[in-house]
Amino acid sequence: MVTKEEILEELKAVEDPEIGMDVVNLGLVYEVQITGDNVYIKMTMTAPTCPVTPWILSEVQKITENIAGVEMADVELVWEPAWNPSMMSDLARDMLNM
């Protein structure tokens, strides 16, 4: 059975092209739930006007569904809580000089 850690590791391949950092280290992934071979991911974007939102959501779903043991991924976009830079990992803050 797939683990949350495996999913998050794979999702590091999804990079916000405007920022140049992956969605996990940016702190955009709020929740990962695994029920059998189905995965639910709750995530956000850095801003509601992000022009690459559809592409990022599609990539998150595609990558998750390509993980062995995952049949279906449901990716939900939420705006609460609102994203802010404090949600980024230390790695992201260092790479973005914050």
Secondary structure by P-SEA (a helix, b strand, c coil): cccaaaaaaaaccccccccccccccccccccccccccbbbbbbccccccccaaaaaaaaaaaaaaacccccbbbbbbbcccccccccccaaaaaaacc
